[in-house]
Amino acid sequence: MKLFQRLSYTALNLPTSAAGMPIFIFILPFYADDLGLGLSLVGIIFFLGRFTDILTDPIMGLLIDKFPSRWGKHKHWIFLSAPIFMLATFLIFLPTTSSPSSIYFFVGLFLLYSAFTLSSITQLSWATFLAPDYDDRTKLLTLRELMALLGMFSVIAIPAAVEINDPSLQAKVNAIGIFVLFCIPIITLNAIIQTPDSMESISRDRSKNPFKNFKKLFSNKMLIRIVIAAVLIAFCMSLNGALYLIWMEVVIELPEYSSRLMLIYYIVSVFGLGIWRHLSLKTSKHFAAGVSCIYAIIVLTSGFIGYWFIKDLETTYKLIAVGSFIVLYGLSFSGPLPLINAMTADVSDKLAVEVGENISGTVFSFLTTLTKVGFALAAVLPYLVLELYWGFDISIGTANTESSKMAIYYIYTFVPIISYSIASYLLFTHSLGREDHEEIKSKLNKNAV
């Protein structure tokens, strides 16, 4: 692939990231507080929206694998996802009323995540065709992650610029929505025009149970281990994102710096992406992903210990300390998930040899189906636990009880530490490496001939 083709393909991840990241950081607090739905209700609606969306993943994977078009296996699905994506973005980021109902929020979220599902599974399945080599996949999918980070930069920089004239959360959310609506059609059309697609013939044997391949994946131990690691890591990252603004306001007590520190976090993650990519190319994907998890554990543990020394410092010194933590933790953010995507593509090739057909759409739908459980639980569980058990009230901020404040800090720190620990073990013990994939690729080439 030429560089511009790579950029065109990977840029598809930019609007998805730009719309997805603010869900935890801005949208949930916006609907809970500014629009009056409340913390628990927003958490429940988000979970239900995510849960119903989860049910669509196997269907999307099946459609991608079984129903190509004259454009190829993937392009038409990317095209179809765009109008759904735009409608959902308008509903969620530019609400038509100042007092939306719970049904309005649910429908908007469901449409948004359905568009994410169709686009993301298609993109990942497409990568198995665009980058058939072990290391080339790492390069392509880390470039895709870079585009996601650029999307995140945009939606962090936009609120930072908007708050100069209007510090309201609504102004920030509206501005992000307009940016995403502008990006979707341009990036989608460019990718469809510029990126090559697989034109291989597809088996459409209707006598088979169409979900048979999906069900069989539950017994594939290699894939299950990867998926469990992905679920745990997704849960960690989403939990930190869902609690970040609350953590900055209630625990750290520096809410005025939250947007700028978040921007620094994602800028640093670009350098982290380069580190983990380089380590992966020098060693293996699973080793680099495992090391990134261990690194995150070390930073979180150090941050927990350091908090007790800096919590009563003056603002300047506290800001320096918290900023240092954000920088160090940001290096881990972009490490494991793009490498896990590349590992999943390798397992997909292995399965293609075993079943005699390319089922990359089904394999990635399996990954995304279960990973979304981690994303969904990360939003609903901490909010429910904080509000129902500790009596935390988001509307009164630092006036909450000391025990509820500390609960936020313990959840923010120790739940990810435990999850990253389990994930690192699963990644380090993965058994499909570079030489194994070369053998698999050789078999695929023979079958193609």
VOPA-131633 format. One record per residue: residue in one letter; y negated, z, x negated of N, C-alpha, C in turn. Coordinates in steps of 0.02 Angstrom, whole numbers, plus 50000, padded with zeros to 5 digits. Each point is the difference from the previous one (the first is absolute). Last residue first. Example, Ala and Ser with C-alpha at 12.3 -4.5 7.8 and 13.67 -1.06 7.14 Angstrom:
2
s501125035449358499415000349958499455003750039
a502864999649985499415000050045499405000049955
***
This chain:
449
v510164979550193500244993449979500604997950042
a499125021450032499514995150024500224992949983
n501255018449920500104999150072499534994750028
k499745006249776500634996350009500134998750073
n498165013449945499874993149980500634995750009
l500175023150037499604996850053499874992749985
k501075013149837500454998750056499634996650058
s498745007049814500454994649980500484998150057
k498625018750026499614993850006500424993949982
i500925021449968499944998650071499644993350011
e500145008349782500664997850022499984998150074
e498085009249908500114993449971500674997250022
h499465022150057499674995150042500074993049973
d500875018149876500374999350063499694994650044
e498885006149803500594996049985500424998950063
r498085014150020499814993149982500624995649989
g500525021350147499494998849950499904992649986
l501095019650178499924992849994499434998549952
s500755022550077500464996949952499934992449992
h498675026050061500124993250025500384996049948
t499145023149980500724998750004500154993250032
f497755008549974500305000149933500744998150001
l498835002450206499784994149963500324999749931
l500385018850141500304994050030499824993749961
y498995020449936500725000149986500344993750027
s497735003250050500094998349929500744999949981
a499365007050219499924992849990500134998049927
i499955022950058500604996850026499984992549987
s498095012049940500575002349959500654996550022
y497984997050123500014996149939500605001849956
s499635012950194500204993150017500054995649938
i499215022349977500715000050019500244992850013
i497715002949956500395001849941500754999750015
p498434996650179500104994349955500415001649938
v499525018150143500424995150036500094993749957
f498535017149923500715001349989500464995250038
t497484998650006500285000249933500765000149998
y498675000050204499744994449960500344999649932
i500445018650141500324993950027499804994049957
y498975020249947500715000349984500364993850025
y497725002350055500094999049928500735000049980
i499405004750224499834993049984500154998749926
a500185021950072500564996150025499894992649985
m498295015349955500515000049948500624996150022
k498285002850157499754996049944500534999549945
s500435013950183500074992950019499744995449945
s499765023349971500714998249998500114992750019
e497845009750012500204998949931500734997849996
t498584994350221500265005849966500224998249929
n498044985450111500705001650015500225006149959
a497874988449983500015006250039500715001950020
t499334979549884500105005749956500015006750036
g500214980050162500004999249927500155006449962
i499844993250246499605005549971500035000249924
s501194983850144499294999650018499575005549968
i502464997749985499644995349958499255000050012
d501855019750023499574996150045499564995449957
f502465016049983499454996449967499634995850051
g501985016050015499405000350041499414996449969
w502415002849929499485003749966499345000350039
y501914989250097500275006049967499455004149967
l499504979550118500405004150045500245006549968
e498664983849877499655001850062500405004950042
l500894991549794499375003449987499675002550064
v501984987150015500145006549969499355003949990
l499844977850080500295004550050500115007049971
y499224983449853499505001450052500265005050051
p501484991949830499495004749975499485001850052
l501714984250068500245006749983499465004649973
v499604976350060500085004650056500185007149978
a499664981949840499405001050042500105005550051
a501764993449855499465002649958499375001250040
l501934989450095500075007349996499435003149960
a500094976450014499865003050065500035007649997
f500584987149807499294999350016499825003750064
g502284999049940499625004249954499264999850015
v501374985650118500135006850022499625004949957
k500004977349943499505001850051500125006950030
t501554990349849499415002449965499465002150050
l501984989850080500105007049981499405002849963
t499924977350068500185004150059500035007349981
t499724983649831499385001950034500145004350061
l501874991849876499575004249958499395002450038
f501364984450106500365006449994499595004949959
s499254978250014499875003550063500355006750002
f500384986049817499345003149996499815003350066
v502064988649992500015005449950499325003449997
t500224980950138500365005850028499995005949951
g499094979749926499595002750055500325006250030
s501184987949834499465004049973499555003050054
i502224986849982499805004550055499425004549977
n501564976449933499405003949983499795004150060
e502614993049953499374997250025499425004749980
g502375004549951499984992750000499384996950031
v500835023649947500074997650070499954992550006
e499885011149782500555003150036500104997050070
v498174993449859500644997849970500585002550042
a497905007450061500054992950015500644997149971
l499405022249950500284999450067500084992750020
k498945004749797500705002349996500354999250067
d497704996049992500374994649967500745001749995
s498585016650081500054994650049500384994049971
v499425017849859500585001850042500114994650053
d498104997549869500604999149959500635001650039
a497935004350102500114992749995500624998549958
t499295022250011500304997950064500144992550001
m498825009149818500705002149997500374997850064
a497694996749993500344995349954500745001749994
n498675014750125500044993550034500364994849958
i499555020749902500545000650049500074993550040
l498205001649854500624999249962500615000750045
p497855003750092500104992949984500634998749959
l499545023150055500154995750057500044992649984
p499465018549830500694999050025500104994750054
g497735004449880500614999249960500634998350038
s497545005250056500254993150006500654998949962
f498905022050003500014997350068500354993250005
s499475014949803500694999750027500044995950064
l497935004749884500424995849957500704999150028
g498375014950098499934992950019500434995349959
y499785023449952500464998750055499984992750021
l498495007349833500695000549976500504998350055
v497715000750058500124994649952500735000149978
i499275017650137500034993750038500164994149954
f499615021249902500634999950036500094993350037
s497965003649897500524999049949500694999750032
g498165005450136499984993049980500534998349949
v499695022450061500334996350054500014992549985
a498845013749847500715001750001500384996150053
i497664997649988500314997249939500755001350001
l498735009850170500044992750009500344996749940
k499525023049990500564998850046500104992550010
y498165006949874500635001149963500614998750044
t497864998450102500064995149946500675000649964
t499415016050172500164993350025500134995049943
e500485025649946499434996450028500194992850015
l502015017450006499514997549953499404996950036
d502145009850086499385003750008499454997749951
k502234990250005499795000350070499345003650011
i501414995449793499384996350012499715001150070
f502095009549907499505001249949499324996950017
w501954997350135499835007150001499485001849948
y500924977750014499565001650057499775007349998
g501634990449844499304999649983499535002150056
i502364998450033499845005649956499255000249985
f500794981950126500095006250037499815006149958
g500014978849898499445000850046500045006450040
s501794993849859499425002049960499395001250045
t501914991550103500135006849977499415002749960
l499944977550066499935004450058500105007349981
v500384983549834499295000450017499895004850059
i502224995549935499655003749947499275000950018
i501314986450141500205007150006499625004349949
a499764976649989499645002750058500155007550009
y501204988349833499305000849981499605003150057
i502204993850042499985006049958499285001549979
c500364980050116500105005850045499965006649960
s499954979749882499375000950036500045005950049
v501934993549882499525003449955499345001150037
g501664987650111500195007049994499515003949957
a499744976750018499845003250064500165007449998
a500614987049814499275000750004499795003450065
f502284995049972499805005149952499245001250004
h500964982850130500175006650026499805005649953
k499654977149937499605001950058500145007150022
s500364994449742500274997450063499565002450057
t499324996549747500625003850014500354997050061
k497994990349920500305002249937500665003550011
l498684992750184500204994149962500345001849934
s499125017550134500554996650035500254994049961
l498085011449926500615004049987500614996850032
h497914990250043500194999149930500645003849984
r499085003250212500244993149994500244998749929
w498955020350045500685000050028500304993049997
i497765002649925500455004149959500724999550026
g498274989350121500144996649937500495003849957
l499255010150198500434994350016500184996149937
g498435017349981500685002650009500494994450014
f497734994949995500255001249932500725002750002
v498964997550204500094993449970500275000649929
s499365019350120500684997750016500134993049975
v497845010249983500475002449948500704997450014
i498394995850162499834996249939500495001849944
y500135012150200500314993450005499824995549942
y499085022050007500745000550004500324993150001
i497655001950017500235001049931500775000249998
l499014999450210499914993649967500245000449928
m499975019750122500544995750023499954993149968
l498305015449960500605001949964500604995850021
r497984996950115499934997749931500615001849958
s499885007350226500054992749997499974997549928
s499735023650041500674997650016500074992449993
y498115016949969500244995849945500674996550016
e498875015650147499504994849987500224995349943
p501255019950069500094994150044499524994349984
l500915022549892499554994949972500044993650043
e501405021150006499315001150023499504995649964
i502545004149996499594998949941499275001450014
v501495003050182500295003449942499544999449939
v499354989850207500195006950016500255003849939
e499264976449990499505004050036500185007450002
m501474984049898499364999949964499495004550034
w502094997050106500095003649937499345000549962
i500074986650191500035007050019500055004449938
l500104977049969499325001950021499975007350020
y502174991449938499514999849946499315002450021
l502234997350121499685006549990499404999849953
a501344980650052499835002950065499615006549993
g500874989149805499464996250030499765003150065
n501875009349890499395001249961499404996450030
l502064995850099499805006950012499365001649962
s501024979349962499675000250065499765007050017
m501244996649801499354996649996499625000450065
c502215009149992499535003549955499314996950002
f501724989150118499825006350033499495003849958
a500974980849909499524998250053499755006250036
i501715003049845499364998449966499474998150050
l502175004150081499725006149972499324998849968
v501234981450079499785004250056499665006349974
a501014985749842499394997150028499725004250057
a502085006249907499465001249951499334997350027
i501894995250125499845007150005499445001849952
v500844978249988499615001050061499815007450008
i501434993649822499324997449989499565001650060
r502255005550019499685004349950499284997849987
i501364986650140499825006350033499635004649951
l500944979749920499384999050037499775006550033
m502045000649885499474998349953499334999250036
k501995003750127499765006049965499424998549953
n500884988850230499884997749932499675005649960
s500515000150238500575002049959499934997749927
f498404994950171500045007249999500585002549957
l499604976750047499605002749944500035007649997
k501004986750176500425000749940499615003049941
k498904994450206500425006050007500415001349937
f498714980250010499575005949997500415006450003
n501094979350029499805001049930499575006249992
k500614993550219500585002349962499825001549927
f498704991550198499805005949963500575002849957
p500234980750145499434998549957499785006049957
n502474992850087499515005050020499404999249953
k501474978350039499985006349964499505004850031
s500274977550073500595003850020500025006849966
r498364982549961499835004650054500605004150023
d499164987249768500625001050039499875005350053
r498594987749826499805002550066500615000950044
s499084996449722500565000650047499765003050066
i498504985049826500155006850023500584999950048
s498864984549780500285000150068500215007150017
e497974995449826500735000150004500235000150073
m497754999549887500194995250051500764999850008
s497855017249901500714998149998500164995350058
d497505001049892500455004050041500714997349994
p497315000649868500624996550019500465004650040
t497245001549991500615003049974500624996150022
q497624994950062500104999849928500705002049976
i499194999750236499884993549970500244999749928
i500125020350122500444995150032499934993249967
a498565017449931500695001249978500474994850029
n497744999550070500064998049930500725000949975
l499465007550217500014992749996500084997649928
t499775023450035500614997450031500054992449993
i498035011349929500565001249954500654997150028
i498064998650136499894996349937500615000749955
p499925012250208500124992850008499934996149935
i499675024449991500654997950025500074992450005
c497935012749935500494998149949500624996650028
f498195009150138499764994349960500554997449953
l500395019550126499984994250045499764993749963
v499935020649886500694997850009500034993750044
f497895010449970500244997249937500714997150008
i499085012050180499674993549993500244996549936
g500745022150037500304995350048499704993049994
i499075017749873500664998149974500324994850046
a498005009550073499884995549943500664997649969
n500055016350174499794993550025499924994949944
v500465022549943500584996850031499834993050025
k498255013349915500464998149946500604996350028
a498445009050150499694994449964500474997549945
q500645019350120500044994050041499724993949964
l499825021849907500674997249991500074993650040
s497585008149907500485001450053500664996549987
p497844999649871500585003849976500535001250053
d497984981649939500305003150059500645003749979
n498594989949835499554999450058500265003550062
i501245001049800499325000649974499504999950057
e502374996250029499755006950010499315001149970
v501214979049976499745001150068499685006950008
a501124994049798499374996450007499685001450067
a502115009249957499535003049952499324996650004
p501804991450130499715006350027499505003249953
i501054980449916499604998650061499725006450030
a501525000949816499324998249980499554998850061
i502275003950035499705006249975499274998749980
v501364982350073499885004450057499795007149979
s500454983449833499514997350047499845004950055
f501735004649845499335000749970499464998050050
m502224996250063499815007150005499315001249970
g500924978649979499855001450070499775007150010
l500784994149791499344997050011499785000950072
l502165006949944499505004649972499294997250008
a501804986550063499955005650046499475005049976
m500534982349860499604997650057499925005550052
l501405004549819499304999749977499554997650057
e502304999450035499745006950005499285000349977
r501114979849973499905001250072499725007150011
l500654994649786499384996450016499845000850074
t502025008449930499465004449976499324996750009
l501884987550057499915005450048499515005449975
l500564981249860499724997650063499845005850048
k501065004749791499334997449990499674998050066
t502255006850002499575005749984499284997749993
r501594983550028499895003750062499555006149988
d500744987549817499484996450035499845003350067
d501795007949865499345002349977499434996450036
y502244994050062499945007350000499305002349982
d500324975450110500215003549940499845007550004
p499404982950169500725001449999500245004149941
a497744994550149500135003049934500745001849995
l499184988850194499464998349953500145002549929
f501495005250183500004992849986499504998349945
t500125021950078500664998649971500074992749983
a498055008150113500005001449928500674998549968
w499664998950238499744994149965500045001049925
s500485018150141500554995250000499804993749961
l498345015850030500505002649954500614995349997
q498244995050153499764999649931500555002049951
t500435002650230499994993049981499794999249927
i499895021250094500704998149989500054992749979
s497845007950055500275003249939500724998049986
s498854992250200499714997249939500355002849938
l500645008250213500164992949995499754997149934
t499455022650045500724999049993500174992749989
f497775006250051500195002049932500734998449987
a499254997150217499744994749956500175001549928
s500535016450153500434994250012499794994149956
y498675019450002500605000849959500514994550013
l498014999850127499834999749929500625000449957
l500225002750233499854993149982499854999349926
f500325021750083500624996250005499894992749980
l498125014450014500425001449942500644995950001
g498574998350186499684997349940500425001049938
v500725009950201500084992750003499704996849937
f499705023450026500704998349989500104992449997
f497885008550058500145001149929500714998049983
y499374999050226499614995149961500175000649926
i500875016250144500354993650007499664994649960
s499005021250017500575000349954500404993550003
s497424998150061500585003850024500555000049948
p497274998349951500624996250012500565004550025
s497345000749975500505004950022500654996450016
s498064988449930499925006149959500495005450019
t500384972350017499735005850036499945005949953
t500894979049930499544997550053499705005750041
p500854998949731500205001950067499474998250052
l500644992949754499394998950039500155001750074
f501705002749839499415001349958499344999150036
i502154996450112500035006449965499355001649964
l500284979150120500105005750046499955006749964
f499884979849872499425000750044500075006250044
t501824994149868499465002549958499375001250042
a501854989650103500125007249989499445003149958
l499964976650034499895003550064500075007649990
m500514986249816499285000050014499855003750065
f502274997049936499655004449952499265000550017
i501294984650116500185006850022499635005149957
p499794977249941499625001850060500165006950027
a501224992849801499275000549991499625001650065
s502444995449968499795007049995499245000750000
l501124978750001500025003350065499765007249997
f500174987149798499494997250045499975003750067
i501705005449847499355002449975499444997750046
w502104991650044499975007150020499365003249974
h500514977749941499815000450071499955007250024
k500734994949774499294998750013499805001050073
h502325002149893499545005750005499304998450027
k501984984849954500295006150028499475005150019
g499344973850000500425003949956500245006350036
w498724981450095499605002449943500445003549949
r500854992650209499924994349955499565001749940
s501275020550101499624994650032499964994149952
p501795022850048499504996749958499614994950041
f501695020850054499594995150035499444997349954
k501695017349940500364995350043499584994450030
d499235018649851500614997149970500294994350041
i498085012050079499834996749937500614996549970
l500295013150195499624993950014499844996149937
l501045021349980500464995050027499634993350013
g498715018549933500434997749945500484994650023
m498675010450163499594995749957500434997349942
i501005015750141499904993750036499614995149957
p500325022049921500614996049996499944993350035
d498095014750013500154997549933500654995949996
t499015012450194499904992849995500224997149933
l500015023650058500534996550037499934992449994
i498365014949911500605000049959500554995950033
d497995004450115499944994549953500624999449957
t499805018250144500144993950039499954993849955
f499445020449900500705000050019500184993750039
r497745004049937500424998249943500734999550019
g498515007450162499844993149983500424997549942
l500185022550060500314995750051499874992649986
f498965015949860500725000149990500354995450050
f497695003150023500154996249940500754999649989
i499255013550173499924992950017500164995649940
i500015023349967500564997950042499964992650017
g498215009649879500625000049960500604997650039
v497965003150114499964994249955500634999549957
l499795018850136500124994050041499984993849957
s499485020749897500704999650019500154993650038
l497735004549937500434998949943500734999150020
g497904992750160500315006049974500534998549948
l498354985850135500705000350022500365006349975
g497564991049970500205005550043500725000450023
l498454985949849500154997250065500365005050046
d499345006549777499434996450028500124997450071
d501865011549891499385003950002499444996350036
a502204990149975500125007150015499365003850012
y499984977149932500235000650069500115007350020
f499334996049778499504997050045500215000850073
p501505006549823499455004850011499484997450049
l501734984849950500275005950032499465005450010
i499394980149881500134998950071500265006350035
f499514999349756499434999850045500184999850075
i501665002249818499395003049972499445000550051
f502154989850051500085007149983499335003249982
i499974977150050500325003450057500055007449987
p499194983649837499535004150039500315003650059
m501344984749862499815006249966499515004350040
g500704978050080500515005350003499785006549969
a498714979350000500035002850068500475006050003
a499744988549796499325001950020499995003050070
s502024990849913499825006349967499325002650023
t500664979150077500485005050026499845006949971
p498794981249921499775002550065500475005150031
l500684991249786499345003249998499765002350069
n502054987449941500065007250005499325003650002
l500274976349970500195001850068500045007650010
a499674989249786499395001950037500155001750073
t501664991149849499915007249995499385002450038
y500484976449991500545003850033499855007550000
s498514986249885499974998450071500535003950039
l499985001249764499435003750029499964998950075
r501604987649882500175007249998499455004250033
q499574977349971500515000950052500225007450004
f498544993649828499655000150064500485000850058
l500894998149780499645006350010499665000250068
k502204985149979499355000249966499635006450019
m502744997249995499405000050041499375000049957
***
